[in-house]
């Protein structure tokens, strides 16, 4: 079943690759489609009643996918206009957001380890929560620096 899904996604990627100029944009959109499909399959295959934690995890995945789709569509629109995919400001916003997310993710992992050291939460769930938290931190900082702007340090 997973082999069939992988082949299907690769076929979609090859079709999109022929139609689009930039592979990075199609990769972003394909990744968002794959994550959405996988999360939907996970929610569908869970026959038990979903808990608050599972709803929270699904919501976090949904927010991350929405961010990726918005980013991909924005890049696609810029490609059709003939604009470069990454200008200097957007690169600086991504760098600043990544640096801030990395710094805060160290605190996130520390807090997760401190508060879950004596619990019976499985390690793969903690790892998934940490990775998803890091992604949400990046999305949050990217939105923040996109709205606020990036301080370059010059006081002119």
C-alpha positions as CSV (number, residue, x, y, z in Angstrom):
1,X,0.0,0.0,0.0
2,X,2.8,2.5,0.9
3,X,4.7,1.6,-2.2
4,X,1.6,2.4,-4.3
5,X,1.2,5.7,-2.5
6,X,4.9,6.5,-3.1
7,X,4.6,5.7,-6.8
8,X,1.5,7.8,-7.1
9,X,3.2,10.8,-5.5
10,X,6.2,10.4,-7.7
11,X,4.0,10.3,-10.8
12,X,2.3,13.5,-9.6
13,X,5.7,15.1,-9.0
14,X,6.9,14.2,-12.5
15,X,3.7,15.6,-14.1
16,X,4.0,18.8,-12.1
17,X,7.7,19.0,-12.9
18,X,7.1,19.1,-16.6
19,X,4.5,21.9,-16.3
20,X,6.4,24.1,-13.8
21,X,9.6,26.0,-14.3
22,X,11.0,25.8,-10.9
23,X,11.4,22.5,-9.1
24,X,11.5,24.1,-5.6
25,X,8.0,25.5,-5.9
26,X,6.6,22.2,-7.1
27,X,8.5,20.4,-4.3
28,X,6.9,22.6,-1.7
29,X,3.4,22.1,-3.1
30,X,4.0,18.3,-3.5
31,X,5.3,18.1,0.1
32,X,2.2,19.9,1.4
33,X,0.0,17.5,-0.6
34,X,1.9,14.5,0.7
35,X,1.7,15.6,4.3
36,X,-2.0,16.4,3.9
37,X,-2.7,13.0,2.4
38,X,-0.7,11.2,5.1
39,X,-2.4,13.1,7.9
40,X,-5.8,12.4,6.4
41,X,-4.9,8.8,6.0
42,X,-3.8,8.7,9.7
43,X,-7.0,10.3,10.9
44,X,-9.1,8.0,8.8
45,X,-7.3,4.9,9.9
46,X,-7.8,5.7,13.5
47,X,-11.0,4.1,14.4
48,X,-11.0,5.0,18.0
49,X,-12.3,8.2,19.4
50,X,-9.7,11.0,19.0
51,X,-8.3,12.6,22.1
52,X,-7.5,16.2,22.7
53,X,-3.8,15.5,22.0
54,X,-4.6,14.0,18.6
55,X,-6.8,16.9,17.7
56,X,-3.9,19.3,18.7
57,X,-1.4,17.3,16.7
58,X,-3.8,17.3,13.6
59,X,-4.3,21.1,14.1
60,X,-0.5,21.7,14.2
61,X,0.0,19.6,11.1
62,X,-2.8,21.5,9.4
63,X,-1.3,24.9,10.3
64,X,2.1,23.8,8.9
65,X,0.5,22.5,5.7
66,X,-1.4,25.8,5.2
67,X,1.8,27.7,5.6
68,X,3.5,25.5,3.0
69,X,0.6,25.9,0.6
70,X,0.6,29.7,1.0
71,X,4.3,29.9,0.5
72,X,4.1,27.6,-2.6
73,X,1.3,29.6,-4.2
74,X,3.0,32.9,-3.5
75,X,6.2,31.5,-5.2
76,X,4.2,30.2,-8.1
77,X,2.5,33.6,-8.6
78,X,5.9,35.3,-8.5
79,X,7.3,32.9,-11.0
80,X,4.4,33.6,-13.4
81,X,5.1,37.3,-13.1
82,X,8.8,36.7,-13.9
83,X,10.0,37.8,-10.4
84,X,12.8,36.0,-8.7
85,X,11.7,33.3,-6.2
86,X,13.8,34.7,-3.3
87,X,14.7,38.4,-3.0
88,X,17.0,39.8,-0.4
89,X,14.3,40.7,2.1
90,X,12.6,37.3,2.0
91,X,16.0,35.6,2.4
92,X,16.8,37.8,5.4
93,X,13.3,37.1,6.9
94,X,13.9,33.3,6.4
95,X,17.4,33.5,8.0
96,X,16.2,35.5,10.9
97,X,13.1,33.3,11.5
98,X,15.3,30.2,11.3
99,X,17.8,31.5,13.7
100,X,15.1,32.6,16.2
101,X,13.3,29.2,15.8
102,X,16.5,27.3,16.4
103,X,17.2,29.3,19.5
104,X,13.7,28.8,20.9
105,X,13.7,25.2,19.9
106,X,16.5,24.5,22.3
107,X,14.3,25.8,25.1
108,X,11.4,23.8,23.7
109,X,13.4,20.6,23.8
110,X,14.7,21.4,27.3
111,X,11.2,22.0,28.6
112,X,9.9,18.9,26.9
113,X,12.6,16.8,28.5
114,X,12.1,18.4,31.9
115,X,8.3,17.9,32.0
116,X,8.2,14.4,30.4
117,X,11.2,12.7,32.1
118,X,8.9,10.8,34.5
119,X,6.0,10.2,32.2
120,X,5.1,7.2,30.1
121,X,4.9,9.0,26.8
122,X,6.6,7.0,24.1
123,X,9.8,8.4,22.6
124,X,8.5,8.6,19.1
125,X,5.6,10.7,20.2
126,X,8.0,13.1,22.0
127,X,10.2,13.2,18.9
128,X,7.2,14.0,16.7
129,X,6.0,16.7,19.1
130,X,9.4,18.3,19.2
131,X,9.8,18.3,15.4
132,X,6.3,19.7,15.0
133,X,7.0,22.3,17.6
134,X,10.1,23.4,15.8
135,X,8.1,23.7,12.6
136,X,5.5,25.8,14.3
137,X,8.1,28.0,15.9
138,X,9.6,28.7,12.4
139,X,6.1,29.5,11.0
140,X,5.4,31.8,13.9
141,X,8.7,33.7,13.6
142,X,8.4,33.9,9.8
143,X,4.9,35.5,10.1
144,X,6.3,37.8,12.9
145,X,9.3,39.0,10.9
146,X,7.2,39.3,7.7
147,X,4.9,41.7,9.4
148,X,7.4,43.5,11.6
149,X,10.3,43.5,9.3
150,X,13.9,42.6,9.9
151,X,16.3,45.0,11.8
152,X,19.6,45.1,9.9
153,X,21.3,46.9,12.8
154,X,21.9,50.2,11.1
155,X,20.5,53.2,13.1
156,X,20.2,55.7,10.1
